[in-house]
């Protein structure tokens, strides 16, 4: 429920700050929670993989038996029976593995749906100030690229790694059963893989987090450049924006080169390590066989097992890169939960609608060094129309954000009915206070969709009445009326029409207190005056706080608060402040001097 930007200079905005990344213990806890939510499917997945791995162990062992039977003079019938048994177990392994894969994919899709829903819920409850500091690029990248990476892991990588891990454990166990010495030889031969993977894992998570941050920064640069394309062209800033995008692209290239280097070291080391245990088993097994301590079939079976081990290990190691990438993505997705606003368990009910600002100090970034607001005290009575005026940068918009619960004071308090505004649940807060800023947004969808955001149960008659209240007669002239699509594929509202849609949403929301931060800035003076009067009629008896750049709004207010350097320096009725010949009187005379042909109020 916001309106559009005006030509007036904007208040200071919070500095950019990326959204946090979840710590490892949070990631582990989140992963365990996701598994528990679909525990039966996960247990079935483990059981099926264990059965498939067990079935896969039969073939090498039976091949060893074939060798021993042939050496002992066994006939064709014996070999045929063993071959048929191998075929049966191979078929059983195939069917069990396919069914396990199906269960795994279903588990992954359900879990991914939970991740997406949780991300959307958390993103919608993020404090507006946090989103503004982080920028839309970071949040968008987490909700698209990072969630997609997590989905790939849940759907494909995770099941593959789980199946391969179970197979590898079963194979190593089988080698130990055949001969503990050969099993130990195989494990020692695999130490090269262990060292290579350990080296990789120590560096990979940091590298992939840096790559994700670089992707977010690039998305932010591209989004900012595209959104401000007209301003860039008008001010001749094309080269500076191109340079900024090139720097972001270079950082993406540098971080991706780093992760590529890690992979280029890991994979060759792994390929060499596959050969070592097989060669070791054949050498030692040959010696044991020569001394009669082991049958030739057992040696062959052990070598086949270790050769077979390369397939699951290859799957695991090939997926390690994706696991590290998706772990970094999951950390970024879960990072939203670190700052997501959690409403108090028991929200107090305001005693009345009186707003009280007491000793408020506020600085963007939370530090005390450069307070934008310095010891502000203000009481707004229910039903009062208060105008806040002052020079650009005085802190007017910042105070409006605190009154609306968008930001929280560094010290002091902002209360409504004796309850801190920050302690109200989002639903209760928006029934109390709605902030209409200089910004606006038209959502993709119909006119009806855009309006029902504020009142989902509103009837068409109520929607048309709200549009009429703010002077949006143009909506009735659209080809499909309320069903007209807005955006690229339909009607494209201009700035004034977008602002009127935002104000119509305010009418439908029907809050007790309305904070207008130059909400009619893009309307022409006559339309703006009509809209302001219409809003005043609709909100009669309610509290209206107008952050005014045009002092006509201050003239009509019950009281006027004058802000200078983050403080309220004057407070009173328009006529009294003009008579006092202070800062407000100077502003009033200056405003009239700039409008020599304007009629007297």
C-alpha positions in Angstrom: 0.0 0.0 0.0 2.5 2.5 -1.2 2.5 5.5 -3.5 5.0 6.8 -5.9 8.2 9.0 -5.7 8.0 12.8 -5.9 10.5 15.4 -7.1 11.3 16.3 -3.5 14.6 15.1 -2.2 14.4 11.8 -0.4 15.3 11.2 3.3 18.5 9.3 4.1 18.0 5.6 3.5 19.6 2.7 5.3 23.0 1.6 4.0 23.1 -1.5 2.0 23.8 -4.7 4.0 23.5 -8.2 2.7 21.2 -10.7 4.3 22.9 -13.1 6.7 24.0 -16.6 6.0 22.9 -19.4 8.4 25.6 -20.9 10.6 26.5 -24.7 10.3 24.5 -25.7 13.4 21.4 -24.0 12.0 21.8 -25.8 8.7 22.1 -29.2 10.4 19.1 -28.5 12.6 17.1 -27.4 9.5 18.1 -30.5 7.6 17.1 -32.8 10.5 13.8 -31.0 10.8 13.1 -31.5 7.1 13.9 -35.2 7.4 11.6 -35.6 10.4 8.7 -34.0 8.6 8.8 -36.9 6.1 10.4 -39.6 8.3 8.5 -42.6 6.9 9.6 -41.9 3.4 13.2 -41.4 4.5 13.2 -44.7 6.4 11.8 -46.5 3.4 14.4 -44.8 1.3 17.2 -46.2 3.5 15.7 -49.7 3.7 15.3 -50.0 -0.1 18.8 -48.7 -0.7 20.2 -51.2 1.8 18.3 -54.1 0.1 19.5 -52.9 -3.4 23.1 -52.7 -2.1 22.9 -56.1 -0.6 21.6 -57.6 -3.8 24.5 -56.0 -5.6 27.0 -57.8 -3.4 26.0 -61.2 -4.7 27.4 -61.0 -8.2 31.1 -60.6 -7.3 30.9 -63.2 -4.6 29.3 -65.7 -7.0 31.8 -64.9 -9.7 34.5 -65.9 -7.2 32.5 -69.1 -6.6 32.5 -69.8 -10.4 36.3 -69.5 -10.5 36.7 -71.9 -7.6 34.1 -74.3 -9.0 35.8 -74.4 -12.4 39.3 -74.9 -10.7 37.8 -77.7 -8.7 36.4 -79.4 -11.8 32.8 -78.3 -11.6 30.6 -78.9 -14.6 28.6 -76.6 -16.9 25.4 -77.2 -14.9 27.0 -75.7 -11.7 28.2 -72.7 -13.6 24.8 -72.2 -15.2 23.0 -72.3 -11.9 25.5 -69.7 -10.4 25.1 -67.5 -13.6 21.3 -67.7 -13.3 21.5 -66.7 -9.6 23.7 -63.8 -10.6 21.0 -62.7 -13.1 18.2 -63.0 -10.6 20.0 -60.8 -8.0 21.1 -58.3 -10.7 17.4 -58.0 -11.7 16.4 -57.6 -8.0 19.0 -54.9 -7.5 17.7 -53.1 -10.6 14.1 -53.1 -9.4 15.0 -52.2 -5.8 17.3 -49.3 -7.0 14.6 -48.0 -9.3 11.9 -48.1 -6.6 14.3 -46.5 -4.1 15.0 -43.8 -6.7 11.3 -43.2 -7.1 10.8 -42.9 -3.3 13.8 -40.6 -3.1 12.5 -38.3 -5.8 9.1 -38.1 -4.2 10.7 -37.3 -0.8 12.8 -34.7 -2.5 9.9 -32.9 -4.2 7.8 -32.9 -1.0 10.8 -31.5 1.0 11.5 -28.9 -1.7 7.9 -27.7 -1.5 8.3 -27.2 2.2 11.5 -25.3 1.6 9.8 -23.0 -0.9 6.8 -22.4 1.3 9.0 -21.7 4.3 11.1 -19.3 2.3 8.1 -17.4 1.0 6.6 -17.2 4.5 9.9 -15.9 5.9 10.5 -13.4 3.1 7.0 -12.0 3.6 7.7 -11.4 7.3 11.1 -9.8 6.8 11.2 -6.3 8.2 10.9 -3.8 5.4 14.1 -2.0 6.6 16.1 -5.3 6.3 14.9 -5.8 2.7 15.8 -2.2 1.8 19.3 -2.5 3.2 20.0 -5.9 1.5 18.5 -4.9 -1.8 16.1 -6.9 -4.0 18.9 -8.6 -5.9 20.1 -10.6 -2.8 16.6 -11.7 -1.8 15.7 -12.5 -5.4 18.8 -14.7 -5.9 18.1 -16.6 -2.7 14.5 -17.2 -3.7 15.4 -18.4 -7.3 19.0 -19.6 -7.8 19.6 -20.8 -4.3 16.3 -22.5 -3.8 16.7 -24.2 -7.2 20.1 -25.5 -6.1 18.6 -26.9 -2.9 15.8 -28.5 -5.0 18.4 -30.1 -7.3 20.1 -31.6 -4.3 16.9 -32.9 -2.8 15.6 -34.3 -6.0 18.7 -35.7 -7.6 22.0 -35.2 -5.8 20.9 -36.2 -2.3 19.3 -39.5 -3.3 22.2 -40.4 -5.6 24.8 -39.8 -2.8 22.7 -41.7 -0.3 22.4 -44.7 -2.6 26.1 -44.6 -3.4 27.1 -44.3 0.3 25.1 -47.3 1.2 26.6 -49.3 -1.6 30.1 -48.3 -0.7 29.7 -49.3 2.9 28.2 -52.7 1.9 31.0 -53.3 -0.6 33.8 -52.5 1.9 32.0 -54.8 4.4 32.0 -57.6 1.9 35.7 -57.3 1.3 36.4 -57.5 5.1 34.2 -60.6 5.3 36.2 -62.3 2.6 39.5 -61.4 4.1 40.2 -58.7 6.8 43.7 -58.2 5.5 42.4 -57.4 2.0 39.7 -55.2 3.5 42.4 -53.2 5.4 44.5 -53.0 2.2 41.5 -51.6 0.3 40.8 -49.0 3.0 44.4 -47.9 3.1 44.4 -47.6 -0.6 41.5 -45.2 -0.4 43.3 -42.8 2.0 44.4 -40.7 -1.0 40.7 -40.0 -1.7 40.2 -39.1 1.9 43.0 -36.6 1.9 41.9 -35.1 -1.4 38.3 -34.7 -0.2 39.4 -33.3 3.1 41.5 -30.7 1.4 38.6 -29.8 -0.9 35.9 -29.6 1.8 38.1 -27.2 3.9 38.0 -24.7 1.1 34.8 -25.4 -0.8 32.1 -24.0 1.4 33.8 -20.6 1.8 34.4 -20.5 -2.0 30.8 -21.3 -2.9 29.5 -18.8 -0.4 31.7 -16.2 -2.0 30.4 -17.2 -5.4 26.8 -16.9 -4.2 27.4 -13.5 -2.7 29.0 -12.4 -6.0 26.0 -13.6 -7.9 23.7 -11.6 -5.6 25.8 -8.5 -6.1 25.7 -8.9 -9.9 21.9 -9.4 -9.8 21.6 -6.2 -7.7 23.7 -4.2 -10.1 21.7 -5.4 -13.1 18.3 -4.8 -11.4 19.3 -1.3 -10.2 20.6 -0.4 -13.7 17.5 -1.7 -15.4 15.1 0.0 -13.0 16.9 3.3 -13.3 17.6 3.1 -17.1 15.8 6.4 -17.9 17.7 8.3 -15.1 21.0 6.8 -16.2 20.3 7.9 -19.8 19.1 11.4 -18.7 22.2 12.0 -16.5 24.7 10.4 -18.9 25.7 7.7 -16.4 25.9 4.9 -18.9 29.7 4.4 -18.6 29.6 4.5 -14.8 26.9 1.9 -14.7 28.7 -0.3 -17.3 31.9 -0.1 -15.2 30.0 -1.1 -12.0 28.4 -4.1 -13.8 31.8 -5.0 -15.2 33.3 -5.0 -11.7 30.5 -7.2 -10.5 31.0 -9.6 -13.5 34.7 -9.7 -12.8 34.0 -10.7 -9.2 31.7 -13.4 -10.3 34.4 -14.7 -12.7 37.0 -14.6 -10.0 34.9 -16.6 -7.5 33.8 -19.1 -10.1 37.5 -19.6 -11.2 38.3 -20.4 -7.6 35.7 -23.1 -7.3 36.8 -24.5 -10.7 40.4 -24.7 -9.4 39.2 -26.7 -6.4 37.4 -29.2 -8.7 40.4 -29.5 -11.0 42.6 -30.6 -8.0 40.0 -33.0 -6.5 39.0 -35.0 -9.5 42.4 -36.1 -10.9 43.5 -37.0 -7.4 40.4 -39.2 -7.0 41.0 -40.9 -10.4 44.5 -42.0 -9.4 43.3 -43.2 -6.0 40.8 -45.6 -7.6 43.6 -47.7 -9.0 45.7 -48.1 -5.8 43.3 -50.3 -3.7 42.6 -52.7 -6.6 46.3 -53.1 -7.4 47.1 -53.6 -3.7 44.5 -56.3 -3.3 45.7 -58.2 -6.4 49.3 -58.1 -5.2 48.6 -59.1 -1.6 45.9 -61.5 -2.6 48.2 -63.1 -5.1 50.8 -63.6 -2.4 48.2 -65.1 0.0 46.9 -67.4 -2.7 50.5 -68.5 -3.5 50.9 -69.6 0.1 47.6 -71.3 0.1 46.1 -68.9 2.6 43.3 -67.7 0.2 41.4 -69.1 -2.7 41.7 -67.6 -6.2 38.0 -67.0 -6.2 38.2 -64.9 -3.0 41.0 -62.8 -4.5 39.0 -62.3 -7.7 35.9 -61.4 -5.7 37.8 -58.9 -3.5 39.3 -57.3 -6.6 35.9 -57.1 -8.3 34.4 -55.6 -5.1 37.0 -52.9 -5.0 36.7 -52.3 -8.7 32.9 -52.1 -8.2 33.6 -49.6 -5.3 34.7 -47.0 -7.9 31.2 -46.5 -9.2 29.5 -45.4 -5.9 32.6 -43.4 -4.9 32.7 -41.8 -8.3 29.0 -40.8 -7.8 29.7 -39.4 -4.3 32.8 -37.4 -5.4 31.2 -36.1 -8.5 28.3 -34.9 -6.4 30.5 -33.4 -3.7 30.9 -30.3 -5.7 27.1 -29.9 -6.1 26.7 -30.8 -2.4 29.0 -28.0 -1.4 27.3 -25.6 -3.8 23.9 -26.5 -2.5 25.1 -26.4 1.1 26.1 -22.8 0.5 22.7 -22.2 -1.1 20.9 -23.8 1.8 22.9 -21.7 4.2 21.7 -18.6 2.3 18.1 -19.8 2.2 18.1 -20.6 5.9 19.8 -17.2 6.5 16.4 -15.6 5.9 15.2 -17.2 9.1 17.9 -15.5 11.1 16.2 -12.1 10.5 12.6 -13.1 9.7 10.3 -11.2 12.0 8.6 -13.5 14.5 5.6 -11.9 16.1 5.5 -12.0 19.9 3.8 -15.1 21.3 1.3 -13.0 23.2 0.7 -9.6 21.6 -0.8 -7.0 23.9 -3.9 -5.2 22.8 -3.5 -1.3 22.7 -5.7 0.4 25.3 -6.6 3.1 22.8 -5.3 4.7 19.6 -3.1 7.4 21.2 0.4 7.4 19.6 3.3 8.4 21.9 6.9 9.0 20.9 9.2 9.3 23.9 12.9 10.2 23.8 13.4 8.5 20.5 16.9 8.3 19.0 17.5 6.5 15.7 20.5 5.9 13.4 20.6 3.8 10.3 22.8 0.8 11.0 22.0 0.9 14.7 25.1 3.0 15.7 24.9 6.0 18.0 27.4 8.1 16.0 25.1 9.7 13.5 21.6 9.8 14.9 19.0 10.8 12.3 16.5 11.4 15.1 17.7 12.9 18.4 15.4 12.9 21.4 12.1 13.2 19.6 9.0 13.5 21.9 5.5 13.7 20.3 2.0 12.7 21.2 -0.6 12.2 18.5 -4.2 12.2 19.8 -6.8 9.9 18.3 -8.6 11.5 15.3 -6.0 14.3 15.0 -4.7 15.5 11.7 -1.0 16.2 12.2 1.4 17.6 9.6 5.2 17.1 9.8 7.2 19.6 7.9 10.8 20.7 7.7 13.7 20.9 5.3 15.0 17.9 3.4 17.0 15.6 5.6 15.4 16.8 8.8 14.2 13.2 9.6 10.5 13.5 8.6 10.4 10.2 6.6 12.5 8.4 9.3 10.0 9.4 12.0 7.1 8.2 9.8 8.8 4.8 9.4 9.1 4.5 13.2 5.5 5.5 13.7 4.5 2.8 11.2 6.6 0.1 12.8 8.9 -0.3 9.8 12.0 0.6 11.9 12.6 0.3 15.7 14.2 3.2 17.6 17.7 2.8 18.9 16.6 4.2 22.2 13.3 5.6 23.5 9.9 4.2 22.6 7.1 4.5 20.0 3.8 3.2 21.4 0.1 3.0 20.4 -2.3 2.7 23.3 0.6 2.0 25.6 2.0 -0.9 23.6 5.3 -0.6 21.6 4.5 -0.6 17.9 7.3 -3.1 17.3 5.5 -5.6 19.6 2.3 -5.7 17.6 1.7 -8.6 15.3 1.7 -7.7 11.6 -2.1 -8.1 11.3 -2.8 -5.9 14.3 -0.2 -3.3 13.4 -1.7 -2.8 9.9 -5.2 -2.4 11.4 -3.7 0.4 13.5 -1.3 2.1 11.2 -0.7 2.2 7.4 2.3 4.0 5.9 1.8 5.4 2.3 5.2 6.5 1.0 6.6 8.2 -2.0 7.1 4.7 -3.6 4.5 2.6 -5.4 4.1 -0.8 -6.9 1.5 -2.2 -9.3 1.4 -6.0 -9.1 1.0 -8.2 -12.1 -2.7 -9.2 -12.3 -6.0 -7.5 -12.7 -7.2 -4.3 -11.2 -9.3 -6.4 -8.8 -6.3 -8.4 -7.8 -4.3 -5.3 -7.0 -7.1 -3.9 -4.8 -8.0 -7.1 -3.0 -4.4 -7.3 -1.6 -5.7 -4.8 1.0 -9.1 -6.4 1.5 -9.4 -10.0 0.2 -13.2 -10.2 0.9 -14.1 -6.9 -0.6 -17.0 -6.9 -3.1 -16.8 -5.3 -6.6 -19.0 -2.5 -5.4 -16.6 -1.8 -2.6 -13.7 -1.9 -5.0 -15.4 0.6 -7.3 -16.3 2.8 -4.3 -12.6 2.9 -3.2 -11.5 3.9 -6.7 -14.1 6.6 -6.9 -13.0 7.9 -3.5 -9.5 8.6 -4.8 -10.6 10.0 -8.1 -9.6 7.0 -10.2 -12.5 7.3 -12.7 -10.1 6.0 -15.4 -10.6 2.5 -14.0 -14.2 2.4 -15.1 -13.2 3.2 -18.7 -10.9 0.2 -19.0 -11.9 -2.4 -21.6 -12.6 -5.1 -19.0 -13.2 -3.0 -16.0 -11.9 -4.6 -12.8 -10.9 -7.7 -14.8 -8.4 -5.6 -16.9 -4.8 -7.0 -16.7 -2.2 -4.5 -15.5 1.4 -4.7 -16.7 3.2 -5.5 -19.9 0.5 -7.7 -21.3 -2.4 -5.3 -20.5 -3.0 -1.7 -19.3 0.1 0.1 -18.2 -0.9 2.7 -15.6 1.2 5.8 -15.4 2.6 7.2 -12.2 -0.6 9.1 -11.2 -2.8 6.0 -11.8 -0.4 3.8 -9.9 -0.5 6.2 -7.0 -4.3 6.2 -7.1 -4.4 2.4 -7.0 -2.1 2.5 -3.9 -4.4 5.0 -2.2 -7.5 2.9 -3.1 -5.8 0.0 -1.3 -5.5 2.3 1.8 -9.2 3.1 1.7 -10.0 -0.6 1.6 -7.6 -1.4 4.4 -9.5 1.1 6.6 -6.7 1.7 9.2 -7.2 3.8 12.3 -4.0 5.8 11.7 -2.7 6.8 8.3 0.8 8.1 7.7 1.1 9.9 4.3 4.6 10.5 3.2 3.9 12.9 0.3 1.5 10.2 -1.0 0.0 12.4 -3.7 3.3 13.7 -5.1 2.7 12.4 -8.7 -0.8 13.8 -9.0 -1.4 17.1 -10.6 -2.3 19.8 -8.0 -6.0 19.7 -8.8 -6.2 15.9 -8.7 -4.0 15.8 -5.6 -6.2 18.2 -3.8 -9.3 16.3 -4.8 -7.7 13.0 -3.6 -6.6 14.5 -0.3 -10.1 15.9 0.4 -11.6 12.5 -0.5 -9.2 10.7 1.8 -10.0 13.2 4.6 -13.7 12.5 4.2 -13.2 8.8 4.3 -10.8 9.0 7.2 -12.8 11.5 9.2 -12.5 10.7 12.9 -9.3 8.8 12.3 -5.7 9.8 12.9 -3.8 11.2 9.9 -0.1 12.1 10.0 1.0 13.8 6.8 4.7 14.3 6.0 4.3 17.3 3.9 6.6 19.0 1.3 3.7 21.1 0.0 2.6 23.3 2.9 -1.0 23.4 1.9 -1.4 20.1 3.7 0.1 21.7 6.8 -2.4 24.6 6.6 -5.3 22.2 6.8 -3.9 20.2 9.7 -5.0 20.4 13.3 -1.4 20.8 14.4 2.0 21.1 12.6 5.3 19.6 13.8 8.4 21.3 12.5 11.5 19.2 12.3 15.1 20.4 12.0 18.2 18.3 12.3 16.4 15.3 13.7 14.5 17.3 16.4 11.0 18.7 16.7 11.6 22.4 17.1 8.0 23.8 16.8 4.6 22.2 17.5 1.3 23.9 17.2 -1.6 25.1 15.0 -0.8 26.7 11.6 -2.0 30.2 12.6 -0.1 30.1 15.9 3.1 29.1 14.3 2.9 31.7 11.6 2.2 34.3 14.2 5.2 33.1 16.2 7.4 34.1 13.3 9.8 31.1 13.7 11.0 28.4 11.4 7.6 27.4 10.2 6.7 31.0 9.4 9.9 31.2 7.3 8.9 28.0 5.5 5.4 29.3 4.8 6.6 32.6 3.4 9.2 30.8 1.3 6.6 28.4 -0.1 4.3 31.2 -1.0 7.1 33.2 -2.6 7.7 30.2 -4.9 4.0 30.1 -5.9 3.2 33.8 -6.7 0.1 32.8 -8.8 -1.3 30.3 -6.4 -4.7 31.2 -4.9 -4.9 31.9 -1.2 -6.1 29.0 0.8 
